[in-house]
Amino acid sequence: MSTAQAAAADDKRDELKSLQDQIKLLQRDISRGEETRADAASDLAGAERAVSNAQRRLRELTQSKAEREAELQRLQAEQGRMEAEIARQRKQLGDVIYRMYVEGGQAGARRLLSGDDPNQLSRDAYYLEQIARQRAQAIDEARVAMKNLQQVIALVEAERAQVAELEGQRKAEQDKLVEERKRQREILAQASEELRAKRREMASLQRDQARLEKLIKGLDEIARKAAAARAKAAAAAAAAASRSSSSTSSVATAQSSSGRTPPKAAGEPVVGRAETVAQAGGPDVDFGRLKGRLHWPVKGELTGRFGAPRAGGGTSWRGVFIRSAQGTEVHAVAGGTVAYADWLRGFGNLIIIDHGDGYMTIYGNNESLYKTPGQLVKTGETIASVGASGGAEESGLYFEIRYRGEPSDPARWVAGR
């Protein structure tokens, strides 16, 4: 790596560290500005964070186990091939021995002593020499094949031991997850009545709106400062080199509107279905050009209509709630950078992706988050799993699209709506 490349890598790491530090400061600022409420939210946050972390580790173990299994199958196939090779060598060796017996036994000796045609005797001697060489070669090949087979068997056994160890780790993770789920259910049972009552209150809904609003404004501010810093550094580098003009990155700007990811309230209408899910290999263009071409992050029933008053009152829908089974994979609708990935009161395990030029997508109420702030994600990549975190009354995903802080109707962005 050249000195320039190393410096660029260091700058990138410093920029990522700065971004993560700013997000942490923003989270602390949000926490300080909230009232203390006796709704068991702190315990719920801890339980849901733990479930998310445990499932992420379980997912990593499952992927590692699949890789080990694939390697084990390959080695077993190699073992079968080597056994077939040894069987072939044994048969060849048997044929050689048989031919030596036929051609070189007592009858052959009598022929050599019979005084027959010398040319024929010379040819017979040559053939016997070739047969002997074949026998020696066959024996050597069989020995090599046997040695290789033993090495393959040793590798297979080592892989089996690794798979068994991974299975044990996976089982331990599952047991830990079961206990964590049990604890979460106990906390939810304790707090459910109070939470359901407070979710009906206008003040509670408005606090949740303000909380997400503050988070998004803070993230936009961070994006603006980062873009300005990059532009300044590019301009300085161009001036120092006295060549070419710099190209600066566009600013992901912000201004607010109230965003809300409440759980589906009783009586909320079903307004449609999310059928097509974002897949890998989607269009790699600016987010603003994807309007009418996006696909949903998860399949399921759409409840609540964008802009319509919520059934429980107090606010209107700024996104959509997609009712889906717990554990279903959540996919990024477009490529971008993870700006936020943590638990937020009212939204549970929340992940926000910055797509640049002021566009963000928001995914709330997740069971598990598979990405961390600063990570790049591609279209269709799995970023989380569906859940009911944040006090949601049922399993599903809350989804928003924002442009410069203003919510936009997700249905208008989806292809074939």
Secondary structure, DSSP 8 states (H G I E B T S, - for coil): --HHHHHHHHHHHHHHHHHHHHHHHHHHHHHHTS---SSSHHHHHHHHHHHHHHHHHHHHHHHHHHHHHHHHHHHHHHHHHHHHHHHHHHHHHHHHHHHHHHHHSHHHHHHHHTT--HHHHHHHHHHHHHHHHHHHHHHHHHHHHHHHHHHHHHHHHHHHHHHHHHHHHHHHHHHHHHHHHHHHHHHHHHHHHHHHHHHTSHHHHHHHHHHHHHHHHHHHHHHHHHHHHHHHHHHHHHHHHT-S---------------------TT--EEEEE--B--TT---S-GGGGTTTB-BSS-EEEES-TTSB-TTSSSB-SSEEEE--TT-EEE-SS-EEEEEEEEETTTEEEEEEEEETTEEEEEEEEEEE---TT-EE-TT-EEEEEB-GGG-SSSEEEEEEEETTEEE-GGGTBTT-
